[in-house]
Amino acid sequence: MPNDPGLYERLAGEWWRPRGVFAMLHWLAAARAELIPPARGAVLVDLGCGAGLLAPHLEGRGYAHVGVDRSAAALRQAASHGVHSVLGDVCAVPLADGCADVVVAGEILEHVPDLAGAVAEACRLLRPGGLLVVDTLAATMLCRWLAIGLAERIPRYAVRGVHDPALLVDRDALVAECARHGVELTLRGIRPSVADFLRWAAGRGESVRMLPVATTAVLFQAWGRKRV
Ligand SMILES: C[S@@+](CC[C@H](N)C(=O)[O-])C[C@H]1O[C@@H](n2cnc3c(N)ncnc32)[C@H](O)[C@@H]1O
């Protein structure tokens, strides 16, 4: 079954392996963190936080890092990396309105059947003036082919069936839903650096940089502040 929630329980041992099947999530977390400004005494809510891969990138940046996920196995690991862990669904988060200075939705929206519900929840949690940071996969033929048809077949580095093509994110719908809740999004396409990837795959590099790319038709970041 595509997008099987049990997958994250079965693969719990993979989260923090830099060369495991979730390696790309580490690279994406680093790229996501670059969109988050330093703060003091601020709260960041990380929706679908998984095992807390964003945590090392927030160290010393002035945030209490609150992670919401429905995988208990992932949350236990997130907690061991300093994340205040909340077991729950991103469409019904047990946290107060406006509690967050920053809400992050990294590689989660393409796993959620109710895009409008997840966006509404993200924006509800955000205080006026707060920052929403998203990265996800676009609902396009190109993305289906690259991110599912091709990438999920790379042995050792990917998980077959992790994505359901029907849940890839319609960019216009994402922008419209965010706008409805007072957040004007800016979108930017990103891709892994090919040179870094080849070095990493050869066992030499430790990580792979994500670079901006002209199209948002595959993997993209989005960010915007909530209207005051
Ligand atoms: C691809 S992982 C991304 C994890 C993390 N954001 C990262 O980038 O490392 C997707 C995560 O979303 C969680 N998830 C999927 N659907 C969810 C839902 N409806 N509510 C809460 N968590 C969900 C999964 O358990 C998994 O940990």
PDBQT file of the ligand as one rigid body, heavy atoms in Angstrom, charges set to zero:
ROOT
HETATM    1  C1  LIG A 301       8.854  11.933   4.911  1.00  0.00    +0.000 C 
HETATM    2  S1  LIG A 301       8.750  11.970   6.640  1.00  0.00    +0.000 S 
HETATM    3  C2  LIG A 301       9.352  13.601   6.975  1.00  0.00    +0.000 C 
HETATM    4  C3  LIG A 301       9.870  13.732   8.377  1.00  0.00    +0.000 C 
HETATM    5  C4  LIG A 301      10.531  15.070   8.709  1.00  0.00    +0.000 C 
HETATM    6  N1  LIG A 301       9.672  16.200   8.462  1.00  0.00    +0.000 N 
HETATM    7  C5  LIG A 301      11.822  15.211   7.961  1.00  0.00    +0.000 C 
HETATM    8  O1  LIG A 301      11.835  15.925   6.942  1.00  0.00    +0.000 OA
HETATM    9  O2  LIG A 301      12.802  14.585   8.349  1.00  0.00    +0.000 OA
HETATM   10  C6  LIG A 301       7.014  12.135   6.915  1.00  0.00    +0.000 C 
HETATM   11  C7  LIG A 301       6.648  12.101   8.382  1.00  0.00    +0.000 C 
HETATM   12  O3  LIG A 301       5.286  12.522   8.496  1.00  0.00    +0.000 OA
HETATM   13  C8  LIG A 301       4.628  11.692   9.413  1.00  0.00    +0.000 C 
HETATM   14  N2  LIG A 301       3.199  11.751   9.072  1.00  0.00    +0.000 N 
HETATM   15  C9  LIG A 301       2.613  11.372   7.913  1.00  0.00    +0.000 A 
HETATM   16  N3  LIG A 301       1.301  11.663   7.933  1.00  0.00    +0.000 NA
HETATM   17  C10 LIG A 301       1.056  12.255   9.134  1.00  0.00    +0.000 A 
HETATM   18  C11 LIG A 301      -0.095  12.804   9.752  1.00  0.00    +0.000 A 
HETATM   19  N4  LIG A 301      -1.287  12.801   9.123  1.00  0.00    +0.000 N 
HETATM   20  N5  LIG A 301       0.020  13.334  10.988  1.00  0.00    +0.000 NA
HETATM   21  C12 LIG A 301       1.218  13.339  11.633  1.00  0.00    +0.000 A 
HETATM   22  N6  LIG A 301       2.343  12.839  11.094  1.00  0.00    +0.000 NA
HETATM   23  C13 LIG A 301       2.280  12.308   9.858  1.00  0.00    +0.000 A 
HETATM   24  C14 LIG A 301       5.271  10.329   9.274  1.00  0.00    +0.000 C 
HETATM   25  O4  LIG A 301       5.088   9.549  10.439  1.00  0.00    +0.000 OA
HETATM   26  C15 LIG A 301       6.730  10.729   9.041  1.00  0.00    +0.000 C 
HETATM   27  O5  LIG A 301       7.423  10.836  10.259  1.00  0.00    +0.000 OA
ENDROOT
TORSDOF 0
